[in-house]
Amino acid sequence: MNWKDEVEKRRDEIIKETQSFLRIKSVLDEETISDVAPFGEGINEAFLHLLQLGADSGFSIKNLDGYAGHIELIGSSEDVVGVLCHVDVVPEGDGWTSDPYGANIRDGKIFARGALDDKGPTIAAFYALKIIKDLALPLTKNVRMIIGTDEESEWRCVDHYFKHEKMPVVGFAPDADFPIIFAEKGIIDVTLKQTSTMETEQGDVNLQSFQSGRRFNMVPDFAEATIMNPNATDVRQLFTDYLNEAEVKGVCKVDADSLTFSIEGISAHAMEPNNGKNAGILLAAFLNKLELDTQGRHYIKTIVDVFENDTRGENLKISYKDEISGDLTVNLGVMSYSKESGGQIGVNVRYPVTGNAEYIKKGFTALDGFDLHSFVDSKPHHVEEDHPLIQTLQSVYEQQTGEKAELIAIGGGTYARALEAGVAFGPLFPGRPDIAHQKDEYIIIEDLLKATAIYAQAIYELAK
């Protein structure tokens, strides 16, 4: 079977459908949530679009209350091979060269939020399954393309799905890197609130508000703060000097008795915060130079002292690494402060597969002047190297690429960890830049088609 030839026959169709899918803005939208759209209208539109695509192609489909569903190719036994995808995307952020939902093609790439994570690979997986169906290849196991709608937030979709549907015997998520992700770090979201009993003595400058970040799992690319009672001329010059020193862009707006500062950073995935520039930490570092009021100073100083130039948790005394999955990482993803209610921070921690969540929790509870409001832990995931799933995918990858299928570990969390025996498998090929969650996200068309062929053979080998 020449899988690449089968993909090439469908080249134009795959590209066109990928563009159509990417043009749906499928971001979590609390304002449009309903009984049929539990995560908002945009995500539901993308979800229904994909299910309809499956129905139109003759697959069996199932919608579980708008939370999740599947597109299924029936085999001759009860066992299931799972291909886990998601239709939701992170917010687009700022600074795009073109419309984040335009799905424009430039230089052989499709540019859109979700092109790489995970709507482009989802279409690749769908056409992989469609090729097997079109060719009427006999399968022993059923294959379910399981569709999630809340992967970028709280995973309520897969929780709901597996309350009603059986667990696949094996499976993969096309939502990371090639060759094979056999280990995923644990993921912890921590929310800390400034202690309510904190003193609120006035300073030379009073911090009125501070805001940065939309999601725990993104490096914030924008931050804004307002201060009251400043010496406007001196502070504005200090801000200008700081921008030049830090080599970042920013704006200072003057009001009657206040100044509002904003700084632009660079967004990146929380699995490696060093790939971005955290706008919130940058702005806090500037404000830390001012004589702020007691409450504001404590909030800003905590951000700087604990998180500036430290993405490995050394200041929190939680740093750790292992040979399987590498370093623990820390991303300060959400920061908010108001004079009236004090401050709050949201932190995303990715910890190695041999790490200890309770040890990490102690590091946060020891943080002075903050109360631990929530601590949500998604345990690490690891499939042994000699597992048949690993062996099959290694064989397929090596046949199609001619390259050795090395096993790698990541800090990202994919739906593979929802399976008892699951790995992440593509779509990012070795040497390609990882621009997921960043501005001008794209997928290379030739890579999209190449991944489709790999997925088709992989599904067939696992299910035949």
N, C-alpha and C positions, 0 to 999 in steps of 0.2 A: 504494500500500500504506500503510495506516495502522498503523504499528508500535505506536503507543501504545495503540490499541484492542485489538490482539492481546495486549499485556501485561496490560491491564486485565481481559480475560476470564480470565486466569490469576492474578489478584491474590492470592486467598486461598491458592492452591496454592504460589505463590512464597514468601509470608510463612511459611507452615507449614513448608515444606522448609528454608528458611533457619534457622528456629529449631531444627529437628531436627539440622541439620548443626552448628550452633554449640554444641549441648549435648554434643558429643563433645570431650573434653579432649585435644587433639592437640598436646601439647608433647613435645619431644625427651626421651626417658626411657631413659637408659643401662642401667638395671636390667632392663628388659623387652625388650631387643634380642634378636632371634633371626634365623634364616635367612630367615624369611618376613616379619619385621618389623624391617628394618635400623635403624630409628630409634625403636623401641619400639611397644608395643601401642596406645597412644592414637592416634598418627599413622597406624598401619596401619588401625585401625578407621575413621578418617575417610576414608582413601584407598579402602578397599574399599566403604565406604558410597557414595561418589561413583561409583565404577565400576559398582556394582550399579544405581544410579539410571540410569546411561546404558544398561545392558543392558536394564533394565525398560522403557525408552522406545524400544527398538529400534535403538539405535546399535551400531556395531561398537566393541568395547573391547579394550584390550590392557594387560596387567600385566607390567612388566619387573622381575621379581624383588623387588617391593615398594618399589623405589627411585622409580619413576616409571611413568607409563602414559598412555594417551590414550583419549578418547571421540571417535569419528570419524564424520563424515558424508561419504559418498562422492560425489565429483563425476565428471566424464567425462574427466579428464586425470590425469597423474601429479603435477602440481604441488600443493603443500600450503600452505594458509593456517593459521598457528598462532595459537592463543589460549592463552597460558601463564599458568597459575594455580598456587597452592600451598595445601595443606591444613594445613601445620604453622603453629603460632602461637608467639609468645614467651610465657614464663611470665607468669602473671596479675599478679604483684606484690601489693602490699598496698593496703588502704584503699578497697575497692570498696563501693558503696552496696548492691549486691545480688550474688547468686551470679555469679561471673565466667562460669560456664557454664550459667546459668539461662535465658539468652536471653529475659529478661523484656521486655515491651513497656510503655514509659511515654512519654507525650507524643508518640506517633507515632514512637518510636525503638525499635530492638531493641538491648538492652545485652548485650554478651558480648565476651570476648576473641576476636579474630578477626572481629568484625562488620564492621570496615572493612578489616582487613589479615589475611587476604585471603579469608576464607570466605564473607562476604556477597557480594562481587563475583564469586566463583567460581560461586555459585548464579545470579547475574544472567547470567553468560556461558553457563551451561548452559541456562537457559531461552531465552536468545537463539537458541542453536543449535536448541533443541527447537521453537521457533516456526517456523523455516525448514523443519525436517523435517515438522512437522505440516501445513504448507501445501503441502508437496511442491514447493517452488520449485526450478527447475533450476539446478544449479551446474556450472561448468566445473572449478574446482579442488576438491580435497578440503579439508575443514576438520577440523583436529585440535585438540580442546581438550586440551592437554598438561598433565598433572597432576604437580606436584612435591611432595616430602615433606620437603625439607631446605633450604628457601629461607632460613629464619631463622638457619641455622648455616653450613654449608660448601658448599652447592650440589652435594653429591655426587649428588643426584638427577638434575639436568639433565646433569651430566657423564656419568652412566651412560646416560641416555636417548639422547643424541646419539652415543654409541658404537655404538648399535644401529639408530637411526632417522635418516631423512634430514632435512636442514635445511629448514624452510619457506622459501618464496620471500619471503614477507612475514609479518608478524604483529604482535600487540600483547599487552600484559600489563595486565589490569584491576586494577592494584595501585598506583595513585598518584593523580594529579590530572587532572581535565579542565581545559582542553581537551586538549592533547597535550604529552606530555613527549618532546621530541626530543633531549635531551641529559641524560646521567646522569654524575655525577662518578665518578672512580676511587675505589675503596674499598680501604684498607689496614688490616689487623689486625696490630698490633705487640705482641709479648710481650717484656718486659724482666725480667731477674732480677738481684737485688742481687748484687754481686760476692762470691764465696764467701770471699775472703781479707780481708774487711773486719774491722777491729778490733771487739772486743765489750766494751769497757770499760763497767763499771756506771755508772749515773747515780743521781741522787737518786730517780728513778722509772724503773722498767724496763718497757718495752713487751713484753707477753707475746704478744699476738695482735691482729690487725686484719683485718677482713673487710668487703668491700663489693662489690656488683655480681654479676650473674648472667651477663650477656652483653656482649660488646664493643659491640653496636649498641643498647644501652639506657643512658640516664642512670640510675645507681643510686638507688633510692628508700629504701635502708636501709643503715646501717653500724653496726658494733659493734667495740669494742676493749676489751681488758683490760690493766690496768697493775698492777704489783706494787710493794709498799713505799711507797705514797703516804701523805702526811699527809691522811687521809680528810676531815676537816672542811674544811680549806682548799681542797682540790681539788674537793670537791662544791659548795662555794659558787662557786668559779670557773666550774664547768660550768653552774650555774644562771644565773649572770650572762651567760655566753656564749650560752645558749639564748635569753634575752630579747633580747640585742643582735642576734643573727642572725635572730630571729623564726622559729624552727623548734622542733619538738617533739623531746623526748629524755627518756631515763630513765637514772638512775645506780643500779646495784645494788651493794650493799656485801657483801663476803665477809670472812673472817677477816683476810686479808692482801692483799686485792686489791679493785679497783673495776672494774666493767664498765659502759661507756658505750654507749648506742645513740642514734642520731639518725635521724629520718625526713626524707627529701627528697621530691622530686617526679619521677617517672619521665617520660621523653620519648624520642623517637626520636633516635638519634645523628646524624641528618642536620642537626639544629639543637639542640645541647645547651643553648642559652640558653632553650629552652622548658621546661626542667626545673630542678630544684635537686639538685645532685650531693651525696648524703648522705656519700659517702666523703671528698670534698674538705672538706665542712663539718666532719666529725669530725676530719680531719687538722689543720685550722686550729686547732681547740681544743687538740689534743695538742701542737701546735707551741709552745704557751705554757708547756709543762712542761719541766723539766730531765731529759730522757730519757737512757737509755744510748746509747752511740755508734751502734750499729747501728740501733736504733729511731729515734733522732733523725735519722739520715741518710735513712731511708726516709720518715718523715713530712715532713721538710723538703723533700725532692725533690718530693713531691706538691704541697705548698703553693707552693714557689718556681716550679715549672714549669707547674702546671695551674690554680691558683686564679685566678679572674677572667680566664682566657685560653682561649677556645675557638677561637682563630684561629691558634695555633701561633707566636705572636710570640716567646715565651720559648724555644722550641725552634729559632728562626730558620728556620722552614719556611713562614711565612705567604706566601700567594700568592692572586691573584684574576685572573679574566679576564672579558671582556665576555659570553661565551657562558653561563657557568655560575656566576659569582660567586666567593665566598670559599672558601678551604680551611677546613675545620672539624676540630676535635680533640675527641674524647670519651674521657675516662678512664672506661672501663666496668667494669673488674674490678681489684680491689685485694685482695691477701692477704699476710699476714705472720705468721710465728711466730718465737719466740725461737730455736728450734732451726735452722730452715732459712732464715731471712732473708725478704726480701720479693720480691714479684712484682707487676707491673702489666700490664694489658692495655689497649691504646689503639686506638681506631678513628678513622682519618683519612679524610675525604672530600675529594678534591682535584680542582680544575677540569680540564676536558677537555684543556686545553693544558698541564697541569702535568707535573712530572717526578718519578717515583717514586724515582729514585736520589738526587735532591737531598733528598727527604724522609728517606730512609734514613740519610743522613749526619747529619741533625739528631738522630736517635735514637742512633746509634752514638757521638756525642760526649757523651752524657749521663754525667756523672761517677758512678762507683760502680755502674753497671749494665751488664750484658752483654746484647746483642741475642740473644734466644733464638729468635724466629721473626719473619718479615716476609712476609706473604701479601698479594699485590697483585692486585686485580681491576681491569683497565684501564678507563678511561672509555669511554663509548659515545655516539655522535653520528650522527644521520641528517640528511642535508642537507635544507634547506627545500623544495627543488623535487622531492624524491623522490615518485613516484606514491602511495606509502603515505601520506605526509603530506597530499598533495592530496585523496585520497579521504576520509580521516578528518576533515579540515577541512570538507569539503563536507557530510558527514553531520552533524557536530556543529552546524554553522550552520543547517542545515535544521530540525533538531529543537528547537534552543534559541532560535533567532533572535538569537544572540550571536556575536560574532566569535571564531573559534577561534585564539586566540593560542598561539604556541609558547613553551614554558617549559622551563627546566632545573631539575633537582633534585639534592640530595645523596644521596637514597635510591638504593638499588640494586634494580632489579626484573629479572625474568626477560627483559625486553626485550633486555638486553645479551647474552643467550645467543644471540640471533638476529643474522644478518648484516644484516638489514633489519627492525628491530623498534623499537617505541616503547611507552611506557606510556600508557595511555588510560583515565582515570578511576580510581576511581569518585567521587572527592571533587570536588564542584562548587565553582567560585569563590566565595569568601566563607564557606565552611563551615570550622569549626575542624578542624584535623588532630589527632585524638585517638588515632591509631594508637600502640600500645605504651604507652598511658597507662591509668590506672585509669578505670573506667566508660566504656570504649570502646563506641561505638555506631555504628549506621548509621541514618539517617533513612529510614523506609519509602518515602516518596514519591521520595526520591533513588534508592533501590534499584530501584524500578520504572522510573523515568526512565532510569537507566543501562541497564537490560535492553533497553528499546526502542532506545536508541542502539547498543548492541552488536549487536542483531539486524540493524539496517540496515547497520552497518559490515561485519559478517561477509558479508552478502549481496552488498554492493557489491564487496568484495574478491575474492569467490569466484565471482561469477556469470559 
